[in-house]
Amino acid sequence: MLDAFDLDPDVVHLNHGSFGSVPRAVSAAQTAIRMRAEANPMRFFRVDSPGLKGQARHVAAEFLGVGADEVAMVRNVTQATAVVLSGLAVRRRLGPGDVVVIGEQGYESVRRTVAHWCRRTGASYLVVPHPVHADDADLVDGFRQALTGVAERGERAALVIVDQITSPTGTVVPVEQICALARSVGALTFVDAAHVPGHLPAHPERTGADFWTGTWHKWGFAPRGTSALWVAESERDTTEPLVTSWNHGQPFPWPFDTYGTDDYSGWFALGAAVEFWRSAGGPAIAERAVELLDKGAAVVASVLPEVDVEVPRTPAPCLRLVGLPDGVATTVEAADVLYERLSALGVEAQVTPYGGRGWIRLSGAVYNVPSDYERLADALPAALPSR
């Protein structure tokens, strides 16, 4: 499968989960669209582009099992977060006394977006603890305690943001239970499913969320900037893009189609990406990754000093966490140093600090093989800081 990508064959690529990799076939489809645009820009943007955007939404909607009028195409999950929060702010559904509840393992740019809009509106946000080893019951109870505390202080839980698969540790979260809990106290819910399309079965409506967003560049093989925002029917009339353009005033999701004269070729190549995903095995890609990563993580852990550390109880199929020795990569700066050392040795892997210790988060992509994890195991001892 490595031959299907433009990845450097001399480098071991074990962090597909962060930025993905675009197959050659999908890159070719995107290039053909760009050439078509340059051949006749006038006709492409006036006549062709609107139809291609509609096709992209239909592809995304079919993949997610929802209607095409329920999904807007966006650039990324952070943009979708800003859309939701700005909409609440503009309509005075977020202000003093309101609280946004987010999980501790939430993506950093999402948290910063929450902090920004809380400052703008006078609202506040509350972080729910999420230890690495927490099980489903622990997580649901953590959100329950947070929501109870908000009510006891006389505040209102305005929005609960929960990751379906967390970025730092690759943990699958029981979003259905947490959304139901939030709904019981009158809070809106937003599921950050950045890692879900192409990884886990994606059914936005079944989560019980009011807003759900996912991207195809991680596990769905699409060009970067290809993401979708699904919105429940009750919220569609008040969900608008951050940019007011030609389709302003039309029903959701039409206004999201006209950000301006931009390169939408990533969206237009989504059909080719989904076709590649299916030809490469579809759901079987994640099934294969489970055994690959279980064995690969054991190989990597075998070259490290034994540490007493618990890993996620519900790991995502294509992600696995390996604990580093005590005191190693426990800060962002130290994690960056270890990453650079591994990269210099020809291994690309995600080094992340969380919960007071350092970790390596392994990906199991369609092109990974057992020897990739052996390469990391060979490189890791030399890359670790001397003690």
C-alpha positions as CSV (number, residue, x, y, z in Angstrom):
1,M,0.0,0.0,0.0
2,L,2.9,2.4,0.5
3,D,3.3,2.5,-3.3
4,A,-0.2,4.2,-3.4
5,F,1.2,7.2,-1.6
6,D,3.9,9.9,-2.2
7,L,5.4,9.2,1.2
8,D,9.2,9.1,1.5
9,P,10.0,5.4,1.6
10,D,13.2,6.0,3.6
11,V,11.1,7.4,6.5
12,V,8.9,5.4,8.8
13,H,5.5,7.2,9.1
14,L,3.7,6.4,12.3
15,N,1.6,9.5,12.8
16,H,-1.1,9.2,10.1
17,G,-3.6,10.3,12.7
18,S,-2.4,13.9,12.8
19,F,-2.2,15.0,9.2
20,G,-3.1,11.9,7.1
21,S,-1.6,11.2,3.7
22,V,-3.2,11.8,0.4
23,P,-3.1,8.8,-2.0
24,R,-1.7,9.4,-5.5
25,A,-5.1,8.6,-7.0
26,V,-6.8,11.3,-4.9
27,S,-4.0,13.8,-5.6
28,A,-4.5,13.1,-9.3
29,A,-8.2,13.8,-9.0
30,Q,-7.6,17.0,-7.2
31,T,-5.0,18.1,-9.7
32,A,-7.4,17.4,-12.6
33,I,-10.0,19.7,-10.9
34,R,-7.4,22.4,-10.5
35,M,-6.4,22.2,-14.1
36,R,-10.0,22.3,-15.1
37,A,-10.4,25.5,-13.1
38,E,-7.3,27.1,-14.7
39,A,-8.4,26.1,-18.2
40,N,-11.6,28.3,-17.9
41,P,-11.8,30.1,-14.6
42,M,-14.8,32.1,-15.6
43,R,-17.0,29.1,-16.4
44,F,-15.5,26.9,-13.6
45,F,-16.4,29.4,-10.8
46,R,-19.7,30.6,-12.3
47,V,-21.1,27.3,-13.6
48,D,-19.1,24.2,-12.5
49,S,-18.2,25.0,-8.9
50,P,-21.7,25.2,-7.4
51,G,-22.6,21.8,-8.8
52,L,-19.3,20.3,-7.6
53,K,-19.9,21.6,-4.1
54,G,-23.4,20.0,-4.1
55,Q,-21.8,16.7,-5.1
56,A,-19.2,17.0,-2.3
57,R,-22.0,17.5,0.2
58,H,-23.9,14.5,-1.2
59,V,-20.8,12.3,-0.9
60,A,-20.1,13.4,2.7
61,A,-23.8,13.0,3.6
62,E,-24.0,9.5,2.1
63,F,-20.9,8.5,4.0
64,L,-22.3,9.7,7.2
65,G,-25.8,8.3,6.7
66,V,-27.6,11.7,6.7
67,G,-29.3,13.9,4.3
68,A,-27.3,16.3,2.1
69,D,-29.3,19.2,3.4
70,E,-28.1,18.4,7.0
71,V,-24.4,18.8,6.2
72,A,-22.2,21.8,5.5
73,M,-18.7,21.5,4.1
74,V,-16.1,23.3,6.2
75,R,-12.3,23.5,6.2
76,N,-11.6,21.8,9.6
77,V,-13.0,21.1,13.0
78,T,-11.7,24.3,14.5
79,Q,-13.7,26.3,12.0
80,A,-16.8,24.3,12.7
81,T,-16.3,25.0,16.4
82,A,-16.0,28.7,15.7
83,V,-19.2,28.6,13.6
84,V,-21.2,27.0,16.5
85,L,-19.8,29.3,19.2
86,S,-20.2,32.5,17.2
87,G,-23.7,31.6,16.3
88,L,-24.6,31.1,20.0
89,A,-22.9,34.4,20.9
90,V,-24.6,36.4,18.1
91,R,-28.0,35.1,19.2
92,R,-27.3,35.8,22.9
93,R,-27.4,32.2,23.8
94,L,-24.0,32.5,25.4
95,G,-23.3,35.2,28.0
96,P,-22.7,35.9,31.7
97,G,-23.8,33.0,33.8
98,D,-23.5,30.5,30.9
99,V,-20.9,27.7,31.0
100,V,-19.3,25.7,28.2
101,V,-18.3,22.3,29.4
102,I,-15.4,20.5,27.6
103,G,-13.3,17.4,28.2
104,E,-9.7,17.6,29.4
105,Q,-8.6,15.7,26.3
106,G,-10.3,18.1,24.0
107,Y,-8.2,19.4,21.1
108,E,-6.2,22.5,22.0
109,S,-7.4,24.7,19.1
110,V,-11.0,23.9,20.1
111,R,-10.3,24.8,23.7
112,R,-8.7,28.1,22.6
113,T,-11.8,28.8,20.4
114,V,-14.0,28.2,23.5
115,A,-11.8,30.5,25.6
116,H,-12.0,33.2,23.0
117,W,-15.8,33.2,22.8
118,C,-16.2,33.0,26.5
119,R,-14.1,36.1,26.8
120,R,-16.1,37.9,24.2
121,T,-19.4,37.0,25.7
122,G,-18.7,37.0,29.5
123,A,-19.4,33.2,29.7
124,S,-17.0,30.8,31.3
125,Y,-15.9,27.3,30.5
126,L,-15.3,24.2,32.7
127,V,-12.9,21.4,32.0
128,V,-13.9,17.8,32.9
129,P,-11.0,15.7,34.1
130,H,-10.1,12.8,31.9
131,P,-7.4,10.5,33.3
132,V,-5.7,8.3,30.7
133,H,-7.1,5.1,32.3
134,A,-10.7,6.3,32.8
135,D,-13.4,3.9,31.7
136,D,-16.8,4.9,30.2
137,A,-18.5,5.1,33.5
138,D,-15.8,7.3,34.9
139,L,-16.1,9.7,32.0
140,V,-19.9,9.9,32.1
141,D,-19.7,10.4,35.9
142,G,-17.2,13.2,35.4
143,F,-19.5,15.1,33.0
144,R,-22.4,14.5,35.4
145,Q,-20.5,16.0,38.3
146,A,-19.5,19.0,36.2
147,L,-23.1,19.7,35.1
148,T,-24.4,19.2,38.7
149,G,-21.8,21.7,39.9
150,V,-22.8,24.2,37.3
151,A,-26.4,24.0,38.4
152,E,-25.6,24.2,42.1
153,R,-23.7,27.5,41.5
154,G,-26.8,28.9,39.8
155,E,-25.2,28.9,36.4
156,R,-26.5,27.4,33.1
157,A,-24.7,24.8,31.1
158,A,-25.1,26.2,27.6
159,L,-23.0,23.8,25.6
160,V,-21.2,20.5,26.2
161,I,-18.3,19.7,23.8
162,V,-17.1,16.1,23.8
163,D,-14.6,14.3,21.6
164,Q,-15.7,11.0,20.0
165,I,-12.0,10.0,19.7
166,T,-9.6,12.1,21.8
167,S,-6.5,13.4,20.1
168,P,-3.9,13.2,22.9
169,T,-4.5,9.5,23.8
170,G,-6.7,8.1,21.1
171,T,-9.5,7.1,23.4
172,V,-13.0,6.3,22.2
173,V,-15.5,8.3,24.3
174,P,-19.1,7.3,25.0
175,V,-20.6,10.3,23.3
176,E,-24.1,9.0,23.2
177,Q,-24.3,8.8,27.0
178,I,-22.7,12.2,27.5
179,C,-25.0,13.8,24.9
180,A,-28.1,12.3,26.6
181,L,-26.8,13.5,30.0
182,A,-26.3,17.1,28.6
183,R,-29.7,17.0,27.0
184,S,-31.3,16.1,30.3
185,V,-30.2,19.4,31.8
186,G,-31.1,21.5,28.7
187,A,-27.5,21.9,27.4
188,L,-26.7,21.9,23.7
189,T,-24.1,19.3,22.6
190,F,-21.3,19.4,20.1
191,V,-19.3,16.2,19.2
192,D,-15.8,16.7,17.9
193,A,-15.4,13.7,15.7
194,A,-12.2,14.8,13.9
195,H,-10.8,11.3,14.0
196,V,-14.0,9.4,13.1
197,P,-14.7,9.4,9.3
198,G,-12.9,6.4,7.8
199,H,-12.0,5.2,11.3
200,L,-15.2,4.4,13.2
201,P,-18.7,4.1,11.8
202,A,-19.9,7.6,11.6
203,H,-23.6,8.3,12.4
204,P,-23.9,11.9,13.7
205,E,-27.6,11.7,14.4
206,R,-27.3,8.6,16.5
207,T,-24.9,10.4,18.9
208,G,-27.8,12.6,20.0
209,A,-25.7,15.7,19.4
210,D,-26.9,19.1,18.2
211,F,-23.7,19.6,16.2
212,W,-21.2,17.0,14.9
213,T,-18.1,17.7,12.9
214,G,-15.5,15.4,11.4
215,T,-12.7,15.5,8.8
216,W,-11.6,13.2,6.1
217,H,-7.9,14.1,5.9
218,K,-7.0,11.9,8.9
219,W,-8.5,8.5,8.2
220,G,-10.5,9.2,5.0
221,F,-7.7,9.9,2.6
222,A,-9.1,13.2,1.4
223,P,-7.0,16.4,0.8
224,R,-6.5,18.5,3.9
225,G,-9.3,21.1,4.4
226,T,-12.1,18.6,3.7
227,S,-14.4,18.5,6.7
228,A,-18.1,18.5,7.4
229,L,-20.4,20.0,10.0
230,W,-23.7,18.2,10.6
231,V,-26.4,20.1,12.4
232,A,-29.6,18.9,14.0
233,E,-32.8,20.2,12.4
234,S,-33.6,22.4,15.4
235,E,-30.4,24.3,15.0
236,R,-30.0,24.6,11.2
237,D,-32.0,27.9,10.8
238,T,-29.6,29.7,13.2
239,T,-26.3,28.1,12.0
240,E,-24.4,30.4,9.6
241,P,-20.9,30.5,8.2
242,L,-18.3,32.9,9.6
243,V,-18.2,34.7,6.2
244,T,-21.2,36.4,4.7
245,S,-21.2,35.9,1.0
246,W,-23.4,35.3,-2.0
247,N,-25.7,32.7,-0.5
248,H,-26.4,34.7,2.7
249,G,-30.0,34.4,3.7
250,Q,-30.6,31.0,2.1
251,P,-31.4,28.0,4.2
252,F,-28.7,25.8,5.7
253,P,-26.3,24.6,4.3
254,W,-26.3,26.8,1.2
255,P,-24.5,29.8,2.7
256,F,-21.5,27.5,3.5
257,D,-20.9,26.9,-0.2
258,T,-19.9,30.5,-1.0
259,Y,-16.9,31.6,1.2
260,G,-15.6,33.4,-1.9
261,T,-13.1,32.7,-4.7
262,D,-11.1,29.9,-3.0
263,D,-9.6,26.6,-3.8
264,Y,-12.3,24.0,-3.1
265,S,-10.6,21.2,-5.0
266,G,-10.1,19.2,-1.8
267,W,-13.9,19.1,-1.3
268,F,-14.3,18.1,-5.0
269,A,-11.9,15.2,-4.6
270,L,-13.8,13.7,-1.7
271,G,-15.5,11.2,-3.9
272,A,-12.1,9.9,-5.1
273,A,-11.0,9.7,-1.4
274,V,-14.1,7.6,-0.4
275,E,-13.5,5.4,-3.4
276,F,-9.9,4.8,-2.4
277,W,-11.0,4.1,1.2
278,R,-13.4,1.4,0.0
279,S,-11.0,-0.2,-2.4
280,A,-8.4,-0.3,0.4
281,G,-10.7,-2.3,2.6
282,G,-13.1,0.2,4.1
283,P,-14.0,-0.8,7.7
284,A,-11.4,-3.7,7.4
285,I,-8.7,-1.1,7.5
286,A,-9.4,-0.4,11.2
287,E,-9.9,-4.1,11.9
288,R,-6.4,-4.8,10.6
289,A,-4.9,-2.0,12.6
290,V,-6.0,-3.4,15.9
291,E,-3.8,-6.5,15.8
292,L,-1.0,-4.5,14.1
293,L,-0.9,-1.9,16.8
294,D,-1.3,-4.3,19.7
295,K,1.8,-6.1,18.6
296,G,3.6,-2.9,17.5
297,A,3.0,-1.2,20.8
298,A,4.4,-4.2,22.6
299,V,7.5,-4.1,20.5
300,V,8.1,-0.4,21.2
301,A,7.4,-0.9,25.0
302,S,9.8,-3.8,25.2
303,V,12.8,-1.5,24.6
304,L,11.8,1.0,27.3
305,P,12.4,0.7,31.1
306,E,9.4,-0.9,32.7
307,V,7.0,1.7,33.9
308,D,3.8,1.3,36.0
309,V,1.4,3.1,33.7
310,E,-2.2,2.4,32.6
311,V,-3.1,3.0,29.0
312,P,-6.6,3.9,27.6
313,R,-9.2,1.2,28.3
314,T,-11.1,1.9,25.1
315,P,-8.4,2.7,22.5
316,A,-9.4,3.7,19.0
317,P,-8.7,0.9,16.4
318,C,-6.0,2.9,14.6
319,L,-4.3,4.6,17.5
320,R,-2.3,3.2,20.4
321,L,-0.5,4.8,23.4
322,V,2.9,3.8,24.8
323,G,4.1,5.3,28.0
324,L,7.6,6.7,28.2
325,P,9.9,6.4,31.2
326,D,9.2,8.7,34.2
327,G,10.4,12.2,33.6
328,V,10.7,11.9,29.8
329,A,8.8,14.3,27.5
330,T,6.5,15.5,30.3
331,T,6.3,19.0,28.8
332,V,5.5,20.3,25.3
333,E,9.1,21.5,24.9
334,A,10.7,18.2,26.0
335,A,8.2,16.3,23.8
336,D,9.3,18.4,20.8
337,V,13.0,17.6,21.5
338,L,12.3,13.9,21.5
339,Y,10.2,14.2,18.3
340,E,13.1,16.0,16.6
341,R,15.5,13.3,17.6
342,L,13.3,10.5,16.3
343,S,12.7,12.5,13.1
344,A,16.4,12.8,12.5
345,L,16.7,9.0,12.8
346,G,14.0,8.6,10.1
347,V,11.0,7.9,12.2
348,E,7.9,10.2,12.3
349,A,5.9,9.6,15.5
350,Q,3.7,11.7,17.8
351,V,5.3,12.5,21.1
352,T,2.8,14.1,23.5
353,P,2.8,15.0,27.2
354,Y,-0.4,14.3,29.1
355,G,-1.3,13.7,32.7
356,G,2.1,14.4,34.0
357,R,4.0,12.0,31.8
358,G,5.2,11.6,28.2
359,W,3.7,9.3,25.6
360,I,4.2,8.1,22.1
361,R,1.0,7.8,20.2
362,L,1.2,5.3,17.4
363,S,-0.9,5.2,14.3
364,G,-1.8,2.1,12.3
365,A,-2.4,3.2,8.8
366,V,-3.2,1.2,5.7
367,Y,0.5,1.4,4.6
368,N,2.0,0.4,8.0
369,V,3.7,-3.0,8.5
370,P,5.2,-4.7,11.6
371,S,8.7,-3.7,10.7
372,D,7.7,0.0,11.1
373,Y,7.3,-0.4,14.8
374,E,10.5,-2.4,15.0
375,R,12.3,0.6,13.4
376,L,10.9,2.9,16.1
377,A,12.0,0.4,18.8
378,D,15.5,0.4,17.3
379,A,15.6,4.2,17.2
380,L,14.0,5.1,20.5
381,P,16.8,4.2,23.0
382,A,19.2,6.4,21.2
383,A,16.7,9.3,21.1
384,L,15.8,9.2,24.7
385,P,17.6,11.8,26.9
386,S,20.5,10.5,28.9
387,R,19.6,10.0,32.5
